[in-house]
Amino acid sequence: MKRDYFEGADLAVTICAKDGTILDMNQKSKKTFLKPGMPEIIGQNVLDCHPEPARSLLADMLEHPRTNVYTVEKEGVKKLIFQTPWYDGDEYAGFMELSMVLPEVIPNRVRKPKQ
């Protein structure tokens, strides 16, 4: 039995193929990105879901795999967006996006190497 660890997590996870096709979304992602009455977007191209300049950035990331990390704030809610390539074995397969709400205050713990 394969277990979907992202279903119970409090973060939105969206997985795309290297051609931009949306392969999967956990429930949090669907709740975040699909407005009431909006049809399912799995199977559609992620580029069609983004306006410029995000569309061009995503297109370039699909062609030149790399990680992109930023924060965004909307209606007083700040989120961390983490977009990163994923691989099937050694072959680039697409990218995934993790989106999570950030608390107002985030502790930063500096860990020192063991001596």
RAHURA-V359412 format. One record per helix or strand of 3 or more residues. SS is the DSSP state (H for helix, E for strand). FROM is the first residue (numbers start at 0). TO is the last residue. If there is no record, write none. Layout:
BEGIN
{{SS;FROM;TO} {SS;FROM;TO}}
END
This chain:
BEGIN
{{E;11;16} {E;20;24} {H;26;32} {H;45;48} {H;53;62} {E;67;73} {E;76;87} {E;90;100}}
END
